[in-house]
């Protein structure tokens, strides 16, 4: 979570399980820290990425001790730097 924090916009939309709201950068770090404590990461792979104008996104698979999740990250360039606007972590149905 702390490694992601420098890439967050001042406000970030987080969708993780039942959590779905816009949070400050600091609140987002707390929520993600809690998620990662419960879900120890064992791997991440990007399956798709795209960009248009000043916006980019990636879709990937996050493997954790508690299962596999689908991750969607949406970034937008702000002052020349791509910052995370939305982070979505959903249970992957197989």
One Martini backbone bead per residue (centre of mass of N, CA, C, O) as a GRO file, in nm:
protein
   94
    1UNK     BB    1   0.058   0.063  -0.021
    2UNK     BB    2   0.308   0.255   0.004
    3UNK     BB    3   0.391   0.217  -0.302
    4UNK     BB    4   0.120   0.350  -0.417
    5UNK     BB    5   0.082   0.636  -0.289
    6UNK     BB    6   0.255   0.818  -0.497
    7UNK     BB    7   0.020   0.739  -0.730
    8UNK     BB    8  -0.190   0.902  -0.599
    9UNK     BB    9  -0.431   1.088  -0.580
   10UNK     BB   10  -0.585   1.284  -0.357
   11UNK     BB   11  -0.825   1.120  -0.486
   12UNK     BB   12  -0.979   0.787  -0.446
   13UNK     BB   13  -1.128   0.523  -0.604
   14UNK     BB   14  -1.261   0.253  -0.412
   15UNK     BB   15  -1.290  -0.107  -0.495
   16UNK     BB   16  -1.347  -0.330  -0.213
   17UNK     BB   17  -1.580  -0.508  -0.208
   18UNK     BB   18  -1.785  -0.313   0.002
   19UNK     BB   19  -1.592  -0.097  -0.092
   20UNK     BB   20  -1.734   0.229  -0.215
   21UNK     BB   21  -1.529   0.511  -0.268
   22UNK     BB   22  -1.404   0.827  -0.188
   23UNK     BB   23  -1.062   0.892  -0.107
   24UNK     BB   24  -0.807   0.972   0.045
   25UNK     BB   25  -0.489   0.893   0.034
   26UNK     BB   26  -0.472   0.805   0.334
   27UNK     BB   27  -0.722   0.622   0.340
   28UNK     BB   28  -0.635   0.430   0.113
   29UNK     BB   29  -0.389   0.315   0.260
   30UNK     BB   30  -0.541   0.188   0.497
   31UNK     BB   31  -0.724  -0.001   0.330
   32UNK     BB   32  -0.494  -0.151   0.179
   33UNK     BB   33  -0.341  -0.252   0.422
   34UNK     BB   34  -0.569  -0.433   0.521
   35UNK     BB   35  -0.594  -0.607   0.270
   36UNK     BB   36  -0.288  -0.711   0.271
   37UNK     BB   37  -0.305  -0.850   0.550
   38UNK     BB   38  -0.537  -1.059   0.446
   39UNK     BB   39  -0.365  -1.055   0.150
   40UNK     BB   40  -0.109  -1.218   0.054
   41UNK     BB   41   0.119  -1.161  -0.183
   42UNK     BB   42   0.230  -1.372  -0.482
   43UNK     BB   43   0.105  -1.206  -0.739
   44UNK     BB   44   0.135  -1.027  -1.067
   45UNK     BB   45  -0.065  -0.970  -1.370
   46UNK     BB   46  -0.088  -0.844  -1.690
   47UNK     BB   47  -0.361  -0.853  -1.941
   48UNK     BB   48  -0.427  -0.534  -1.975
   49UNK     BB   49  -0.392  -0.233  -2.185
   50UNK     BB   50  -0.456   0.132  -2.195
   51UNK     BB   51  -0.490   0.437  -2.406
   52UNK     BB   52  -0.607   0.790  -2.378
   53UNK     BB   53  -0.454   1.048  -2.389
   54UNK     BB   54  -0.454   1.107  -2.028
   55UNK     BB   55  -0.534   0.794  -2.016
   56UNK     BB   56  -0.516   0.489  -1.814
   57UNK     BB   57  -0.504   0.119  -1.813
   58UNK     BB   58  -0.532  -0.176  -1.603
   59UNK     BB   59  -0.543  -0.537  -1.617
   60UNK     BB   60  -0.539  -0.786  -1.353
   61UNK     BB   61  -0.372  -1.042  -1.154
   62UNK     BB   62  -0.420  -1.132  -0.810
   63UNK     BB   63  -0.221  -1.315  -0.591
   64UNK     BB   64  -0.326  -1.481  -0.289
   65UNK     BB   65  -0.387  -1.638   0.013
   66UNK     BB   66  -0.721  -1.586  -0.047
   67UNK     BB   67  -0.676  -1.549  -0.362
   68UNK     BB   68  -0.821  -1.430  -0.662
   69UNK     BB   69  -0.785  -1.115  -0.840
   70UNK     BB   70  -0.927  -0.842  -0.997
   71UNK     BB   71  -0.756  -0.566  -1.155
   72UNK     BB   72  -0.823  -0.207  -1.164
   73UNK     BB   73  -0.647   0.069  -1.325
   74UNK     BB   74  -0.687   0.427  -1.314
   75UNK     BB   75  -0.532   0.686  -1.505
   76UNK     BB   76  -0.417   1.035  -1.484
   77UNK     BB   77  -0.285   1.314  -1.605
   78UNK     BB   78  -0.097   1.524  -1.369
   79UNK     BB   79   0.140   1.728  -1.423
   80UNK     BB   80   0.284   1.479  -1.599
   81UNK     BB   81   0.144   1.263  -1.401
   82UNK     BB   82   0.048   0.946  -1.328
   83UNK     BB   83  -0.263   0.901  -1.156
   84UNK     BB   84  -0.462   0.745  -0.936
   85UNK     BB   85  -0.824   0.727  -0.949
   86UNK     BB   86  -0.867   0.403  -0.975
   87UNK     BB   87  -0.940   0.110  -0.758
   88UNK     BB   88  -0.997  -0.237  -0.839
   89UNK     BB   89  -1.101  -0.522  -0.628
   90UNK     BB   90  -1.190  -0.848  -0.740
   91UNK     BB   91  -1.335  -1.130  -0.739
   92UNK     BB   92  -1.248  -1.421  -0.899
   93UNK     BB   93  -1.421  -1.604  -1.139
   94UNK     BB   94  -1.389  -1.968  -1.234
   0.00000   0.00000   0.00000
